[in-house]
Amino acid sequence: MNDHSQLLNRTMGIIYPFVILFGIYIVLNGHISPGGGFQGGAVLSSVFIAKYLSQPIMFLDLYRIQTIEKYALLSLLILATLFITLNVYQLFVHSLVYYMVLANIIIGLKVACGMTIIFYRFAFYESR
């Protein structure tokens, strides 16, 4: 018998899209308002954490998430290096805004992957 509440499962199923939209909103508006990549990534990782807490089954491939996190870090470093070395901010007026939005998206992806990995590692080590 499943000891988890059906009410919790159905409620979380309804709330997931709104939490994802809120996390994306925080990431995309981080350059003009409080918030940004880290806060939005934390909100996005809460979707995976809540999914595990409502239905404790392994539905994620942690190796794939670690690979995504590594590529996000690499792309963030390349983006920052190119932005500084090519003096893009002096060539285009709005290039700083585009850089900040793109950097927030990459940071949000990296934080969401990282916090999800940390939670799943703790959950699996505690379940032994």
C-alpha positions in Angstrom: 0.0 0.0 0.0 1.2 3.5 -0.8 1.6 5.5 2.3 1.7 8.8 0.5 -1.3 11.0 0.2 -3.2 11.1 -3.1 -4.2 14.7 -2.2 -0.6 15.7 -2.0 0.3 14.0 -5.2 -2.5 15.6 -7.2 -1.9 19.1 -5.6 1.7 18.9 -6.5 0.8 17.9 -10.0 -1.2 21.0 -10.3 1.4 23.3 -8.7 4.4 22.2 -10.7 3.8 24.3 -13.8 3.3 27.4 -11.7 6.5 26.8 -9.8 8.4 26.3 -13.0 7.0 29.5 -14.5 7.8 31.4 -11.3 11.4 30.1 -11.4 11.8 31.1 -15.1 10.3 34.5 -14.3 12.9 35.1 -11.5 15.7 34.0 -13.8 14.7 36.2 -16.7 14.0 39.3 -14.7 17.1 39.0 -12.5 18.9 41.8 -14.3 16.2 44.4 -13.5 14.8 43.2 -10.2 16.0 41.4 -7.1 16.6 37.8 -7.8 18.4 36.2 -10.7 20.1 33.0 -11.6 20.7 31.7 -8.1 17.3 32.4 -6.7 15.5 31.2 -9.8 17.6 28.0 -9.9 16.7 27.3 -6.3 13.0 27.6 -7.1 13.4 25.4 -10.2 15.3 22.7 -8.1 12.4 22.8 -5.6 10.2 21.2 -8.3 12.5 18.1 -8.4 12.8 18.0 -4.7 9.0 18.2 -4.2 8.5 15.6 -6.8 10.8 13.2 -4.9 9.1 14.0 -1.6 5.6 13.4 -2.9 6.6 10.2 -4.8 10.0 8.8 -3.6 11.0 7.0 -6.7 14.1 7.7 -8.8 13.0 9.3 -12.0 16.2 11.3 -12.8 19.5 10.3 -14.3 22.0 11.9 -11.9 24.9 11.4 -14.4 23.0 13.4 -17.1 22.3 16.2 -14.6 25.9 16.3 -13.6 26.9 16.5 -17.2 24.5 19.4 -17.8 25.9 21.2 -14.7 29.5 20.8 -15.9 28.6 22.2 -19.4 26.7 25.1 -17.8 29.8 26.0 -15.8 32.0 25.7 -18.9 29.7 27.8 -21.0 29.4 30.5 -18.2 33.2 30.7 -18.1 33.5 30.9 -21.8 30.7 33.6 -22.0 32.4 35.8 -19.4 35.8 35.4 -21.0 34.5 36.3 -24.4 32.5 39.2 -23.1 35.5 40.7 -21.4 38.2 40.0 -23.9 36.3 41.0 -27.0 35.1 44.3 -25.5 31.5 43.6 -26.6 30.1 46.0 -24.1 31.8 48.9 -25.9 30.5 47.9 -29.3 26.8 47.5 -28.7 24.7 49.6 -26.4 22.4 46.9 -25.1 25.0 44.1 -25.0 25.3 44.3 -21.2 21.6 43.5 -20.8 21.9 40.5 -23.1 25.0 39.3 -21.3 23.2 39.6 -17.9 20.1 37.7 -19.1 22.2 34.9 -20.7 24.4 34.7 -17.6 21.4 34.5 -15.4 19.9 31.7 -17.5 23.1 29.7 -17.3 23.6 30.3 -13.6 19.9 29.3 -13.0 20.5 26.0 -14.9 23.7 25.3 -13.0 22.1 26.0 -9.6 19.0 24.0 -10.4 21.1 21.0 -11.4 23.5 21.4 -8.4 20.8 21.7 -5.7 18.9 18.7 -7.2 22.1 16.6 -7.2 22.9 17.6 -3.6 19.3 16.7 -2.5 19.3 13.3 -4.3 22.7 12.4 -2.9 21.5 13.2 0.7 18.3 11.3 0.1 20.1 8.2 -1.2 22.8 8.2 1.4 20.2 8.6 4.2 18.0 5.8 2.8 20.7 3.2 3.1 
